[in-house]
Amino acid sequence: MTAETITSGAPGPAGQDGATGDVLLRLDDVHTYYGQIHALKGVTIEVNRGEVVTLIGANGAGKTTTLKTVCGLLHPRQGTVTFDGQDVSKTAAHNLVKAGIGHAPEGRRIFSRLTVLENLQMGGFTRPPEEIDEDVERIMTLFPRLKERTYQQGGTLSGGEQQMLAIGRAMMSRPRLLLLDEPSLGLAPILIQVVFETIKEINAAGTTILLVEQNALQALNIAHRGYVLQTGNVVLTGDAAELREDETVRKAYLGEI
């Protein structure tokens, strides 16, 4: 299936001028499998430096699989993943962290028995030891709630605090590309706003973001561009503002009739 493209010269609503057209990440005709299950069926996407790009689609569309393929948890059987000009299709996940890809996975996956501080320190395993404290302070400034709970076990945090910790842990490696998988899942509306405002701050500070989010309206409100996935295929792509106005997107993903 060939993806329909919506084109416009206008930037997305996030409004940063960092979306330069300089490609940081490209997936080219990527086919990814779980055993014999063909999950991604020729996915092609690009993420430019400074952008927030969102993937939207129903459960099972291939969004999480795309992120796992980018970060090296899965490797494509066909097609290529290129990061900063290098083919990383078969690169191990821990080496991709060192290369500059951070991942806050669906379900947060924090270390529940470790403290907030220890979780963050684990996220900084690629950083020089003498810089860890500086990185921790940077994350505590970004998420003041975490600073208040420095020595509290991760498993005792609220859902919103755990999400902040998951994002903070991913940011500890100082990634150039941050992968966020369902950051608003299970959060109260007020905390969803806090998380999305923080994502905007992270992007404004220079980190490129590839975002998977069931709350399509929230995602499109902060993204520059978006891709709509359906059963492992990209079926629609365009500027976020135009996707918000697209009739198919509005009916299928924005809850409008």
Rosetta silent file (secondary structure, phi, psi, omega in degrees, C-alpha in Angstrom):
SEQUENCE: MTAETITSGAPGPAGQDGATGDVLLRLDDVHTYYGQIHALKGVTIEVNRGEVVTLIGANGAGKTTTLKTVCGLLHPRQGTVTFDGQDVSKTAAHNLVKAGIGHAPEGRRIFSRLTVLENLQMGGFTRPPEEIDEDVERIMTLFPRLKERTYQQGGTLSGGEQQMLAIGRAMMSRPRLLLLDEPSLGLAPILIQVVFETIKEINAAGTTILLVEQNALQALNIAHRGYVLQTGNVVLTGDAAELREDETVRKAYLGEI
SCORE:     score description
SCORE:     0.000 S_00000001
   1 L     0.000  133.079  179.367    0.000    0.000    0.000 S_00000001
   2 L   -92.292  132.470 -178.183    1.351    3.412   -0.917 S_00000001
   3 L   -74.223  136.994  172.457    1.053    6.116    1.696 S_00000001
   4 E   -78.702  139.405 -179.440   -0.880    9.230    0.822 S_00000001
   5 E  -114.219  128.368  171.983    1.090   12.395    1.476 S_00000001
   6 E   -97.780  125.947 -175.449   -0.402   15.677    2.606 S_00000001
   7 L  -117.894  146.690  177.205    1.945   18.499    1.688 S_00000001
   8 L  -165.715  151.641  177.149    2.269   22.047    2.867 S_00000001
   9 L   -83.386   -5.336 -174.670    5.038   24.564    3.391 S_00000001
  10 L   -80.041  143.680  174.484    3.823   25.399    6.879 S_00000001
  11 L   -72.776  162.485  176.222    5.663   24.139    9.955 S_00000001
  12 L   -70.477  170.536 -173.520    3.896   21.948   12.474 S_00000001
  13 L   -67.997  -14.736  178.263    2.265   23.446   15.546 S_00000001
  14 L   -64.775  -31.159  166.717    5.256   22.846   17.766 S_00000001
  15 L    81.668    0.148  178.991    6.712   25.872   16.047 S_00000001
  16 L   -74.192  145.954  175.937   10.417   25.285   16.531 S_00000001
  17 L   -82.993    2.029 -178.139   12.661   26.370   13.696 S_00000001
  18 L   -69.169  -15.032  178.762   14.834   23.335   14.445 S_00000001
  19 L   -74.693   89.965 -166.445   13.011   21.274   11.804 S_00000001
  20 L   -94.895  -12.359 -172.907   15.711   21.913    9.232 S_00000001
  21 L    87.933   -0.471  176.802   15.156   19.182    6.682 S_00000001
  22 L   -85.298  109.025 -171.312   18.472   17.586    7.748 S_00000001
  23 E   -71.831  123.521  175.325   17.522   13.910    8.114 S_00000001
  24 E   -94.953  -41.348 -178.269   18.626   12.356   11.411 S_00000001
  25 E  -129.783  136.595  174.278   16.669    9.102   11.155 S_00000001
  26 E  -140.925  129.251  167.945   15.370    7.239    8.137 S_00000001
  27 E  -105.522  125.612 -175.481   13.594    3.920    7.852 S_00000001
  28 E  -121.164  107.780  176.380   13.593    2.730    4.247 S_00000001
  29 E    52.864   50.768 -174.923   11.217   -0.097    3.246 S_00000001
  30 E   -84.361  128.282  174.580   11.562   -1.755    6.656 S_00000001
  31 E  -118.315  118.143 -179.370   10.047   -5.192    7.199 S_00000001
  32 E  -122.306  140.763 -176.324   10.129   -6.432   10.804 S_00000001
  33 E  -123.397  151.883  161.539    8.854   -9.759   12.081 S_00000001
  34 E  -109.908   98.884 -173.085    7.965  -11.422   15.374 S_00000001
  35 L    63.046 -118.149  178.274    8.815  -14.979   14.432 S_00000001
  36 L   -95.472   -1.103 -178.728    6.600  -15.614   11.410 S_00000001
  37 E   -84.233  121.037 -177.137    4.336  -12.629   12.119 S_00000001
  38 E   -86.161   96.562 -171.080    4.991   -9.847    9.600 S_00000001
  39 E   -85.993  -45.970  175.673    4.595   -6.747   11.786 S_00000001
  40 E  -111.524  130.011 -169.589    6.080   -3.961    9.622 S_00000001
  41 E  -121.143   61.256  177.686    5.440   -4.290    5.905 S_00000001
  42 E    92.786   42.188 -177.896    7.681   -1.840    4.142 S_00000001
  43 E   -75.586  129.283  174.464    7.636    1.153    6.488 S_00000001
  44 E  -127.099  118.136  176.889    9.432    4.255    5.225 S_00000001
  45 E  -141.745  159.029  174.467    9.671    7.305    7.474 S_00000001
  46 E  -131.687  145.628  173.468   12.055   10.204    8.054 S_00000001
  47 E  -129.195  119.273  179.464   12.752   12.326   11.122 S_00000001
  48 E   -85.940  154.934  177.804   14.664   15.566   10.632 S_00000001
  49 L   -57.791  134.200  177.187   16.937   17.094   13.242 S_00000001
  50 L    87.298   -4.119 -177.559   14.976   19.263   15.673 S_00000001
  51 L   -87.904  159.151  156.487   11.588   17.800   14.841 S_00000001
  52 E  -108.885  118.285  176.975    8.870   16.155   16.850 S_00000001
  53 E  -116.962  133.108 -177.963    7.428   13.453   14.598 S_00000001
  54 E  -114.408  145.221  172.301    4.488   11.362   15.775 S_00000001
  55 E  -108.364  123.796  178.125    3.263    7.922   14.785 S_00000001
  56 E  -124.144  155.175 -178.173   -0.461    7.424   15.215 S_00000001
  57 L   161.529  169.275 -179.538   -2.660    4.439   14.583 S_00000001
  58 L   -73.188  168.697  172.824   -4.803    1.809   16.252 S_00000001
  59 L   -56.514  135.691 -179.722   -3.497   -0.923   18.543 S_00000001
  60 L    85.331    5.020 -177.666   -1.552   -3.420   16.473 S_00000001
  61 L   -75.643  -21.731 -179.294   -0.729   -0.901   13.750 S_00000001
  62 L   113.158   11.083 -175.570    3.024   -1.291   14.238 S_00000001
  63 H   -67.414  -53.350  179.740    3.887    1.854   16.182 S_00000001
  64 H   -63.752  -37.661  177.511    5.727    0.210   19.077 S_00000001
  65 H   -61.014  -37.610  177.573    7.369   -2.231   16.674 S_00000001
  66 H   -61.743  -46.273  178.753    8.715    0.736   14.721 S_00000001
  67 H   -63.453  -41.464  179.076   10.311    2.193   17.854 S_00000001
  68 H   -64.165  -32.892  177.423   11.768   -1.178   18.824 S_00000001
  69 H   -70.651  -37.469  178.804   13.249   -1.472   15.336 S_00000001
  70 H   -66.235  -41.751 -173.345   14.799    1.980   15.604 S_00000001
  71 H   -89.970    2.181  172.920   16.382    1.321   19.012 S_00000001
  72 L    89.954    4.033  174.761   17.734   -2.122   18.138 S_00000001
  73 L   -71.767  -26.200  171.853   15.439   -4.307   20.233 S_00000001
  74 L  -128.652  151.079  177.076   14.271   -5.744   16.908 S_00000001
  75 L  -119.812  136.802 -179.236   16.175   -5.915   13.635 S_00000001
  76 L   -69.562  143.965  173.118   14.503   -5.690   10.215 S_00000001
  77 L   -79.826  -24.760 -179.601   14.670   -8.694    7.903 S_00000001
  78 E  -145.482  148.241 -179.241   14.475   -6.343    4.951 S_00000001
  79 E    91.752  176.091 -175.394   15.104   -2.621    4.525 S_00000001
  80 E  -131.592  147.841  169.910   17.433   -0.277    6.362 S_00000001
  81 E  -113.010  120.153 -178.857   17.460    1.917    9.438 S_00000001
  82 E  -116.236  125.970  177.931   19.827    4.863    9.030 S_00000001
  83 E  -122.345  121.727  179.584   20.785    7.095   11.960 S_00000001
  84 L    51.850   41.967  175.365   22.925   10.165   11.391 S_00000001
  85 L    83.426   -1.986 -178.277   24.023    8.813    8.026 S_00000001
  86 E  -111.654  137.852  175.258   25.033    5.362    9.313 S_00000001
  87 E   -73.090  114.217 -178.425   23.243    2.074    8.624 S_00000001
  88 L  -115.616   22.093 -174.015   22.290    0.801   12.094 S_00000001
  89 L   -57.328  -33.512 -176.654   19.877   -1.924   10.978 S_00000001
  90 L  -114.235   13.462 -177.575   21.825   -4.660   12.774 S_00000001
  91 L   -76.715  138.571  179.580   23.403   -2.588   15.560 S_00000001
  92 L   -65.651  150.544 -174.653   22.885   -3.821   19.120 S_00000001
  93 H   -58.748  -42.332 -176.608   20.569   -1.772   21.336 S_00000001
  94 H   -67.438  -29.322  176.662   23.244   -0.790   23.878 S_00000001
  95 H   -74.752  -27.728  176.422   25.456    0.533   21.090 S_00000001
  96 H   -72.448  -30.780  172.950   22.573    2.621   19.752 S_00000001
  97 H   -61.781  -46.139  178.488   22.248    4.234   23.183 S_00000001
  98 H   -62.604  -32.033 -179.177   25.917    5.170   22.915 S_00000001
  99 H   -74.965  -18.739  176.499   25.293    6.458   19.384 S_00000001
 100 L   121.936   22.325  177.272   22.598    8.841   20.655 S_00000001
 101 E  -112.648  119.269  176.137   19.216    7.083   20.696 S_00000001
 102 E  -106.502  150.421 -174.082   17.233    7.141   23.950 S_00000001
 103 E  -139.739  120.251  170.168   14.052    5.135   24.531 S_00000001
 104 E  -104.977  102.706 -168.254   11.297    5.549   27.104 S_00000001
 105 L   -76.894  164.511  173.313    9.275    2.366   26.476 S_00000001
 106 L   -60.718  136.904 -179.803    5.576    1.686   26.735 S_00000001
 107 L    84.141    3.615  173.185    4.669    0.754   30.306 S_00000001
 108 L    73.006  -50.310  174.360    7.613    2.803   31.693 S_00000001
 109 L    54.954   37.438  175.767    9.688   -0.272   32.676 S_00000001
 110 L   -74.190  166.241  174.985   11.449    1.498   35.521 S_00000001
 111 L   -85.981  102.591 -167.904   13.425   -0.459   38.103 S_00000001
 112 L   -66.448  -27.993 -177.104   10.770   -0.621   40.817 S_00000001
 113 L   -91.792   -7.201  176.521   13.120   -1.604   43.681 S_00000001
 114 L   -92.740  152.990  177.762   15.698    1.046   42.878 S_00000001
 115 E   -72.129  169.121  175.312   15.362    4.626   44.046 S_00000001
 116 H   -55.316  -47.246 -179.925   14.687    7.506   41.707 S_00000001
 117 H   -60.148  -44.324 -178.759   18.355    8.438   41.890 S_00000001
 118 H   -66.432  -37.176  175.445   19.490    4.892   41.132 S_00000001
 119 H   -59.802  -45.314  179.967   17.120    4.647   38.161 S_00000001
 120 H   -65.428  -40.943  178.605   18.594    7.817   36.722 S_00000001
 121 H   -62.188  -36.677  176.462   22.121    6.618   37.342 S_00000001
 122 H   -63.248  -36.325  178.682   21.299    3.405   35.450 S_00000001
 123 H   -68.350  -18.939 -178.375   20.140    5.532   32.526 S_00000001
 124 L   -99.027   25.036 -174.381   23.521    7.232   32.462 S_00000001
 125 L   -64.074  -20.221  178.973   25.589    4.080   32.028 S_00000001
 126 L   -89.252   -8.457 -175.276   27.094    5.414   28.791 S_00000001
 127 L   -86.554  151.606  173.461   28.106    8.721   30.335 S_00000001
 128 L   -59.416  136.606 -176.396   31.525    9.430   31.895 S_00000001
 129 H   -52.805  -35.904 -176.959   31.230    8.812   35.671 S_00000001
 130 H   -71.560  -10.792 -179.301   32.311   12.358   36.482 S_00000001
 131 H  -102.696   -5.200 -175.295   29.342   13.725   34.491 S_00000001
 132 H   -61.509  -45.710 -178.180   26.612   11.581   36.069 S_00000001
 133 H   -60.880  -40.917  178.056   25.862   14.004   38.913 S_00000001
 134 H   -62.615  -41.321  179.660   25.536   16.880   36.453 S_00000001
 135 H   -66.774  -40.123  177.752   23.168   14.829   34.301 S_00000001
 136 H   -61.064  -44.570 -179.898   21.073   13.858   37.330 S_00000001
 137 H   -62.600  -36.759  178.337   20.753   17.500   38.346 S_00000001
 138 H   -62.861  -42.378  179.175   19.685   18.387   34.824 S_00000001
 139 H   -69.864  -37.777  178.418   16.876   15.803   34.947 S_00000001
 140 H   -64.403  -32.714  176.227   15.827   16.900   38.444 S_00000001
 141 H   -70.135  -38.296  178.916   15.515   20.452   37.136 S_00000001
 142 H   -67.889  -38.264 -179.467   13.397   19.212   34.234 S_00000001
 143 L  -123.983   84.512 -177.549   11.197   17.152   36.583 S_00000001
 144 H   -57.131  -29.294  179.343   11.081   18.859   40.009 S_00000001
 145 H   -62.137  -34.304 -179.992    8.796   16.122   41.360 S_00000001
 146 H   -67.448  -35.147  178.959   11.603   13.620   40.935 S_00000001
 147 H   -63.375  -36.750  178.585   13.922   15.770   43.017 S_00000001
 148 H   -67.023  -19.067 -175.139   11.403   15.648   45.859 S_00000001
 149 L  -120.816   31.560 -173.292   11.496   11.837   45.644 S_00000001
 150 L   -50.572  -42.367 -173.206   15.230   11.307   45.071 S_00000001
 151 L  -106.940   15.682  178.460   15.549    8.412   47.525 S_00000001
 152 L   -89.796  141.282  179.165   12.093    6.933   47.077 S_00000001
 153 E   -65.160  140.439 -176.787   11.772    3.535   45.395 S_00000001
 154 H   -58.592  -35.047 -178.195   10.503    3.757   41.834 S_00000001
 155 H   -69.363  -14.444  179.772    7.720    1.270   42.434 S_00000001
 156 H   -94.646   -1.718  179.542    6.133    3.515   45.065 S_00000001
 157 L   -76.712  158.522  173.123    5.784    6.501   42.722 S_00000001
 158 L   -69.793  167.619  179.357    2.502    7.508   41.132 S_00000001
 159 H   -58.703  -41.720  179.414    1.905    6.662   37.477 S_00000001
 160 H   -65.907  -39.962  178.953    2.732   10.188   36.397 S_00000001
 161 H   -67.699  -36.922  176.761    5.925   10.253   38.444 S_00000001
 162 H   -64.438  -37.027  177.812    6.973    6.902   37.002 S_00000001
 163 H   -66.572  -41.829  175.503    6.468    8.293   33.511 S_00000001
 164 H   -58.821  -40.997 -179.742    8.610   11.298   34.360 S_00000001
 165 H   -66.026  -39.978  179.096   11.256    8.909   35.679 S_00000001
 166 H   -63.197  -42.642  178.197   11.139    6.802   32.506 S_00000001
 167 H   -67.996  -43.412  179.268   11.632    9.882   30.340 S_00000001
 168 H   -60.817  -41.937  178.381   14.319   11.220   32.674 S_00000001
 169 H   -61.273  -41.932  177.850   16.175    7.904   32.618 S_00000001
 170 H   -65.058  -33.507 -179.132   16.147    7.944   28.798 S_00000001
 171 H   -75.758  -15.105 -177.846   17.417   11.533   28.832 S_00000001
 172 L   -63.280  -24.582  179.302   20.368   10.625   31.061 S_00000001
 173 L   -84.321    3.780 -176.963   22.306    9.375   28.034 S_00000001
 174 L    52.724   57.369 -175.869   21.947   12.814   26.420 S_00000001
 175 L   -70.194  148.981  169.518   20.274   11.376   23.313 S_00000001
 176 L   -84.705  -27.158  175.847   20.098   13.215   20.030 S_00000001
 177 E  -126.083  123.848  178.889   16.955   11.204   19.228 S_00000001
 178 E  -110.126  123.976  176.924   14.426   10.405   21.957 S_00000001
 179 E   -98.727  123.349 -179.172   11.854    7.664   21.366 S_00000001
 180 E  -119.677  121.037 -177.173    8.714    8.038   23.483 S_00000001
 181 E  -112.328  106.843  177.420    6.168    5.211   23.542 S_00000001
 182 L    55.010   56.750 -177.697    2.744    6.144   24.945 S_00000001
 183 L   -65.918  -19.525 -178.137    3.920    8.731   27.505 S_00000001
 184 L   -97.874    0.376 -173.376    0.346    9.665   28.493 S_00000001
 185 L   -59.547  122.330  175.258   -0.936    6.111   28.967 S_00000001
 186 L    78.361    8.213 -176.963   -2.922    5.774   32.187 S_00000001
 187 L   -94.548  151.822  173.027   -2.277    9.319   33.401 S_00000001
 188 L   -68.076  150.765 -176.516   -4.766   11.809   34.810 S_00000001
 189 H   -52.044  -40.223 -177.888   -5.544   14.715   32.438 S_00000001
 190 H   -65.944  -35.429  178.804   -3.588   17.255   34.503 S_00000001
 191 H   -75.076  -30.967  175.143   -0.494   15.053   34.422 S_00000001
 192 H   -58.870  -42.906  179.051   -0.887   14.473   30.684 S_00000001
 193 H   -62.789  -41.182  179.270   -0.563   18.223   30.215 S_00000001
 194 H   -62.247  -45.433 -178.197    2.569   18.305   32.374 S_00000001
 195 H   -63.734  -43.360 -178.049    4.182   15.467   30.419 S_00000001
 196 H   -71.138  -33.844  174.526    3.424   17.014   27.040 S_00000001
 197 H   -64.440  -37.533  178.256    4.676   20.430   28.113 S_00000001
 198 H   -67.836  -38.286  176.523    7.889   18.761   29.223 S_00000001
 199 H   -60.444  -40.319  177.072    8.206   16.982   25.871 S_00000001
 200 H   -63.341  -40.282  178.537    7.954   20.371   24.190 S_00000001
 201 H   -63.524  -42.765  179.612   10.675   21.721   26.488 S_00000001
 202 H   -61.209  -43.104  178.867   12.955   18.780   25.684 S_00000001
 203 H   -66.504  -42.444 -179.576   12.470   19.379   21.971 S_00000001
 204 H   -63.017  -26.852  178.905   13.001   23.137   22.303 S_00000001
 205 L   -81.289   -3.200  172.090   16.315   22.410   24.030 S_00000001
 206 L   117.678    0.746 -179.247   17.495   20.569   20.923 S_00000001
 207 L   -91.425  127.897  175.943   16.467   16.915   21.248 S_00000001
 208 E   -76.937  142.135 -173.352   14.731   15.353   18.249 S_00000001
 209 E  -131.177  132.362  168.615   11.700   13.243   19.220 S_00000001
 210 E  -112.161  116.456 -167.625    9.859   10.322   17.641 S_00000001
 211 E  -116.189  127.484  169.028    6.599    9.980   19.548 S_00000001
 212 E  -106.409  129.288 -173.260    4.077    7.146   19.681 S_00000001
 213 L  -156.208  124.397  176.448    0.865    8.238   21.341 S_00000001
 214 L   -66.906  -31.233  178.253   -2.712    6.902   21.449 S_00000001
 215 L   -78.723   84.064 -171.232   -3.925   10.409   22.261 S_00000001
 216 H   -62.032  -36.562 -178.562   -3.611   11.514   18.652 S_00000001
 217 H   -64.815  -46.167  177.957   -4.873   15.048   19.252 S_00000001
 218 H   -59.902  -43.722 -178.816   -2.286   15.729   21.956 S_00000001
 219 H   -63.014  -45.193 -178.301    0.438   14.246   19.775 S_00000001
 220 H   -70.610  -23.385  178.340   -0.509   16.283   16.715 S_00000001
 221 H   -70.444  -25.632 -178.664   -0.721   19.439   18.835 S_00000001
 222 H  -109.998   -8.084 -175.732    2.995   19.272   19.672 S_00000001
 223 L   -87.131  157.003  168.947    4.366   17.541   16.552 S_00000001
 224 L   -83.721  -45.632 -177.978    5.779   19.050   13.384 S_00000001
 225 E  -138.972  167.409  178.677    4.803   16.083   11.228 S_00000001
 226 E  -147.699  158.547  173.366    3.066   12.749   11.558 S_00000001
 227 E  -126.243  135.925  175.775    2.688    9.315   10.029 S_00000001
 228 E  -101.637  121.754  178.561   -0.470    7.211   10.235 S_00000001
 229 E  -104.059  143.741  178.642    0.200    3.475   10.487 S_00000001
 230 E  -145.433  117.257 -179.951   -2.305    0.748    9.709 S_00000001
 231 L    44.587   48.782  173.447   -1.520   -2.974    9.997 S_00000001
 232 L    82.818    8.170  179.030    2.194   -2.411    9.502 S_00000001
 233 E  -123.397  146.568  169.284    1.923    0.081    6.657 S_00000001
 234 E   -82.931  117.686 -176.039    2.250    3.859    6.465 S_00000001
 235 E  -108.371  -13.438 -178.820   -1.056    4.938    4.935 S_00000001
 236 E  -158.809  140.342  176.761   -0.896    8.706    5.441 S_00000001
 237 E  -147.222  150.906  178.246    1.777   11.284    6.170 S_00000001
 238 E   170.690 -179.105  174.411    1.915   15.046    6.376 S_00000001
 239 E   -61.883  145.874 -175.596    2.332   18.142    8.509 S_00000001
 240 H   -58.974  -41.268 -178.869    0.688   17.760   11.895 S_00000001
 241 H   -61.292  -38.554 -179.350   -1.688   20.687   11.364 S_00000001
 242 H   -75.124  -35.772  176.124   -2.988   19.171    8.147 S_00000001
 243 H   -62.684  -36.283  177.897   -3.345   15.702    9.629 S_00000001
 244 H   -61.618  -29.591 -177.652   -5.491   17.238   12.375 S_00000001
 245 H   -94.880   -7.924 -178.937   -7.838   18.548    9.695 S_00000001
 246 L   -68.227  131.250 -174.246   -7.852   15.395    7.557 S_00000001
 247 H   -61.793  -41.068 -179.524  -11.328   13.834    7.570 S_00000001
 248 H   -64.276  -44.025  179.593  -10.056   10.256    7.837 S_00000001
 249 H   -64.928  -42.514 -178.385   -7.789   11.094   10.770 S_00000001
 250 H   -61.627  -41.986 -178.204  -10.508   13.062   12.531 S_00000001
 251 H   -74.418  -41.717 -172.992  -12.981   10.201   12.301 S_00000001
 252 H   -83.557  -32.669 -169.992  -10.605    7.333   13.050 S_00000001
 253 H  -124.835  -14.907 -178.877   -8.251    8.833   15.642 S_00000001
 254 L  -106.960    5.011  174.070   -9.654   12.090   16.995 S_00000001
 255 L    73.532   22.113  179.621  -13.033   10.711   18.015 S_00000001
 256 L  -102.326  150.325 -178.103  -15.061   12.852   15.632 S_00000001
 257 L  -109.801    0.000    0.000  -18.049   11.612   13.622 S_00000001
